[in-house]
């Protein structure tokens, strides 16, 4: 069995800064331990305990406990989800979140809600269905667990950008309105662009290939649009793509090695700097030290023979097959990721490089994470004549592709790249059951709001 091995290459937080401030003063006199601070936040929860009121504030980086006298000015009008500014003494308190609290001396109400929330966002788990949470997304995202998902997602995108920057990639921003799609087929959103037909980009594929001939290594984080009438737990009609393209590759294993390095970097970053969010979500991140590599036909055979499943789709992996392949490599290699390589040419786009050893297959791959495909990539055709021959063979015309083809006529280096679905990767890393849970404001076949 072959394995992919990768290479691994602060932001300030207000609560962390408060803890450091408290720790720094703790070694000084008793008088200095009482540090006066002013901070703002939303009232997450109010607990009345006799002569004291505990007001839990929700801040950008967690929750903060404050202790108030109910007789303080402003306390009478305080309610959950009000936005406030408080001033008081910062004190160590081991029973409070983060081991500290503020004994409030002054409360200023900045705003109060006009109505009660439709569900209790302060609860650890909201008693609301996914549809209800999505319909009222502007409110449900205030829940700490819901919010933690997107802090983790931020970390994934941050790791992608930071790691590739360390590897010499240039970040680009390609247009999302074009004259034709990169992937072909009918799954394109069509629109009128000043009385001319246009489409929303299915991917930045053509542009990142062109730019690989300019900068050699390019990456992009941006929206991707697919007009597929699906309504599954793993598909969205608009999602965020993490894309990169590399020139002067030896073969497509260079791409898999680069992705392996990114995953290792991401796991390390999330473990070190997003530990609180991982704790809130009760998540154990998958292992990415070594990633097994298996050919497409062998993967299908393993799934069929090991689990007694008949092969029905000879040119692609069905979702159930992906799950079984993921289960096989988890059971036999304790691997959460697996690269499946050499996909059939019938299921890959025209720019995919055919395998010289057998042109029925391509020098391409998918990455499965815990039994779900999260990446598609591969080596591209870089010779103009070969590219044109493939287009003619597929019945693909040149209209709308003149700029793309010009780059190849004038010489392109050997290159390849990949695309990762950010929401789907987030879903798999966190063990979510529906990709919509990993999208701030999902767009699917039925949803256009909020």
Secondary structure, DSSP 8 states (H G I E B T S, - for coil): -EEEE--------HHHHHHHHHHHHHTS-HHHHSEEEEEEEEEEEEEEETTEEEEEEEETTEEEEEEEETTSTTGGG--TT-EEEEEEEEEE-TTSGGGEEEEEEEEEEEE--SS--SS-TTSSS-SS-HHHHHHTHHHHTTSHHHHHHHHHHHHHHHHHHHHHHHTT-EE----SEESS-SS-SS---EEEETTEEEEE-S-SHHHHHHHHHHHSEEEEEEEEE-------TT--SEEEEEEEEEES-SSTHHHHHHHHHHHHHHHHHHHHHSHHHHHHHT------SEEEEEEHHHHHHHHHHHHT-----TTS--HHHHHHHHHHHHHHH--SEEEEE--BGGGS-TTB-EETTEEEEESEEEEEETTEEEEEEEEB---HHHHHHHHHHHT---TT-HHHHHHHHT---SEEEEEEEHHHHHHHHHT-S-GGGG-TT--BTTB---
